[in-house]
């Protein structure tokens, strides 16, 4: 699993790319303009950037790429463009792109190129299995088990569990979950998170063992082997 920033002004294309990568188990955030993307790229850690070359509002893809490299950021960047001429591809690579994919493209090719870029950029082997106590989550096979007993998860439950297990012992806020698991950049003022967490918690505890997901009142959730100290509780169905 890795974090990807998709920078694409066309909403349809952005959704197509983001949905496909999420189905593969990755965390995807979408930006529709260069200025917003640059702010997120400089302030957060990313494993990959999928960058459309033609962007609105004065900051095009190559300008964003040049700014990113000028700051010393080595995040792999896959450039997308409808400009397929050889000299255009060369310009994209010379500006700091790690790969160049012309539109239209098949998602399978984008996914393969993205995987190759992330794999090359990582110094060590990619983490394939997340573990917390007797709970294991295989990111490649998308299987969960606790104490050797399989746990059937829906796609959203898998992404929620993967995100929580990727931040063991940390308080994960409601905003973090809305953005990374649901791709909401606003609070829909519903109990969708509470319901999903309650269902996931029930499935984990039905497989046996101590509670692993702990509610941090007024803040969010924390996944750990013990409840710890502080204003925490875990009543079923109760949200932050």
C-alpha positions in Angstrom: 0.0 0.0 0.0 1.3 3.5 -0.8 0.1 7.1 -0.8 -0.5 8.6 -4.2 -1.4 12.2 -5.2 -3.3 12.4 -8.4 -3.1 15.9 -10.0 -5.7 16.1 -12.8 -8.1 18.9 -13.6 -10.5 16.7 -15.5 -12.9 15.3 -12.9 -13.8 12.2 -14.9 -10.1 11.2 -15.6 -9.2 11.9 -11.9 -12.0 9.7 -10.7 -11.1 6.9 -13.1 -7.4 6.9 -11.9 -8.2 7.3 -8.2 -10.9 4.6 -8.1 -8.6 2.2 -9.9 -5.7 2.7 -7.6 -7.9 2.5 -4.5 -9.3 -0.8 -5.7 -5.6 -2.0 -5.6 -5.5 -1.0 -1.9 -3.7 2.3 -2.2 -4.5 5.6 -0.5 -5.2 8.2 -3.1 -5.8 12.0 -2.8 -6.9 14.1 -5.8 -6.0 17.7 -6.6 -7.4 19.6 -9.6 -4.9 22.4 -9.9 -1.2 23.0 -9.6 -1.1 25.4 -6.7 -3.1 23.2 -4.4 -1.0 20.2 -5.5 2.3 22.0 -4.8 1.1 22.9 -1.2 0.3 19.3 -0.5 3.5 18.0 -2.1 5.7 20.3 0.0 3.9 19.6 3.3 3.2 15.9 3.1 5.0 12.6 2.3 4.0 10.8 -0.9 5.1 7.6 -2.6 3.9 8.6 -6.1 2.5 11.6 -8.0 0.4 11.0 -11.1 0.6 14.4 -12.8 -1.4 15.7 -15.7 0.8 18.0 -17.8 -2.0 20.5 -18.8 -3.4 22.2 -15.6 -5.4 25.4 -15.2 -4.7 28.6 -13.3 -1.2 29.3 -14.4 0.7 26.4 -12.8 1.0 23.7 -15.5 2.3 20.2 -14.9 5.9 20.9 -16.0 6.1 24.1 -13.8 4.8 22.1 -10.8 7.4 19.4 -11.6 10.2 21.9 -11.8 9.2 23.5 -8.5 9.0 20.1 -6.9 12.5 19.1 -8.0 13.8 22.5 -7.2 12.8 21.8 -3.6 14.8 18.6 -3.6 11.8 16.4 -3.5 12.5 13.0 -5.2 9.0 11.6 -5.1 8.4 9.5 -8.3 6.3 11.3 -10.8 4.3 9.8 -13.6 3.4 12.5 -16.2 0.2 12.1 -18.1 -0.3 14.1 -21.4 -2.3 14.1 -24.6 0.9 15.4 -26.2 2.5 12.3 -27.7 5.3 13.7 -29.9 8.8 12.5 -29.0 10.1 16.0 -28.2 7.2 16.5 -25.8 7.9 13.3 -24.0 11.6 14.3 -23.8 10.6 17.7 -22.3 8.5 15.9 -19.7 11.3 13.6 -18.7 13.9 16.4 -18.7 11.7 18.5 -16.4 12.0 15.8 -13.8 9.4 13.2 -14.7 10.2 9.6 -14.0 7.9 8.2 -16.6 5.6 9.6 -19.3 2.2 8.1 -20.3 0.2 9.5 -23.2 -3.6 9.8 -23.3 -5.7 7.8 -23.8 -4.3 4.9 -21.8 -5.4 1.6 -20.3 -5.6 1.6 -16.5 -3.6 -1.6 -16.4 -0.7 0.1 -18.0 -0.9 3.1 -15.7 -1.0 0.7 -12.7 2.0 -1.3 -13.9 4.1 1.8 -14.5 3.0 3.3 -11.1 4.0 0.1 -9.4 7.4 0.0 -11.1 8.1 3.6 -10.1 7.2 3.1 -6.4 9.2 -0.2 -6.3 12.3 1.4 -7.7 12.1 4.4 -5.3 11.9 2.3 -2.2 15.2 1.3 -0.6 13.8 -1.8 1.1 11.3 -4.4 0.2 7.7 -3.3 0.0 5.5 -4.1 3.0 3.0 -6.8 1.9 1.6 -7.8 5.3 0.6 -5.6 8.2 0.5 -7.2 11.7 -0.8 -6.2 15.1 -0.8 -8.9 17.7 -2.6 -11.9 16.2 -4.2 -9.8 13.4 -2.7 -10.0 10.0 -3.7 -8.1 6.8 -2.1 -9.2 3.5 -2.1 -6.2 1.2 -1.3 -8.2 -1.9 -4.0 -10.9 -1.5 -6.3 -8.6 0.3 -6.9 -11.2 3.0 -7.4 -10.6 6.8 -7.1 -13.1 9.5 -6.9 -13.2 13.3 -5.4 -16.0 15.2 -5.4 -17.9 11.9 -9.1 -17.4 11.4 -10.1 -15.6 8.1 -12.1 -12.4 8.3 -14.4 -11.5 5.4 -14.0 -7.8 4.6 -15.9 -5.5 2.2 -13.6 -3.2 0.1 -14.3 -0.2 2.3 -13.7 -2.2 5.5 -10.4 -3.4 4.0 -9.2 0.1 3.2 -10.3 1.3 6.7 -8.4 -1.5 8.4 -5.4 -1.0 6.3 -5.3 2.7 7.1 -5.7 2.0 10.9 -3.0 -0.7 10.9 -0.6 1.5 8.9 -0.8 3.9 11.9 -0.5 1.6 15.0 -0.7 3.4 18.3 -1.5 6.7 16.6 -4.7 8.7 17.0 -6.4 8.8 13.6 -8.8 11.7 13.3 -12.2 11.8 11.6 -10.8 14.2 9.0 -8.0 11.8 8.1 -10.4 8.9 7.7 -12.8 10.9 5.5 -10.0 12.0 3.2 -7.9 8.9 3.0 -10.6 6.2 3.1 -13.7 7.9 1.7 -12.0 10.6 -0.4 -14.2 13.3 1.2 -12.6 16.7 1.6 -15.4 17.9 3.7 -17.4 16.6 6.6 -20.7 15.2 5.3 -22.2 15.4 8.8 -23.2 11.7 8.8 -22.3 8.8 11.0 -20.8 6.8 8.1 -17.4 6.5 9.9 -19.0 5.4 13.1 -21.1 2.7 11.4 -18.1 1.3 9.4 -15.8 1.3 12.4 -18.5 -0.4 14.5 -18.9 -3.1 11.8 -15.2 -3.6 11.5 -14.7 -3.7 15.2 -17.4 -6.4 15.5 -15.8 -8.5 12.8 -12.4 -8.3 14.5 -13.7 -9.2 17.9 -15.9 -12.0 16.5 -12.6 -13.7 15.4 -11.5 -13.7 19.0 -9.0 -11.7 21.1 -9.0 -8.4 22.8 -10.4 -5.2 21.4 -8.0 -3.5 18.9 -9.9 -0.4 17.8 -10.3 2.2 20.5 -12.4 5.3 20.3 -10.7 8.5 21.4 -13.6 10.7 22.4 -14.0 13.9 20.4 -11.0 13.1 18.2 -11.1 9.8 16.3 -9.7 6.3 16.8 -6.5 4.5 17.7 -5.6 0.9 16.9 -3.4 -0.8 19.5 -3.2 -3.9 21.6 -4.2 -2.0 24.7 -6.7 0.8 25.4 -4.0 2.9 27.1 -4.7 5.9 29.2 -6.8 9.0 28.6 -10.4 9.9 27.7 -11.0 6.7 25.7 -13.9 4.3 25.4 -15.2 1.7 23.0 -19.0 1.4 23.3 -20.3 -0.3 20.2 -21.5 2.1 17.5 -20.1 5.1 19.4 -18.2 7.6 17.4 -15.7 10.3 18.3 
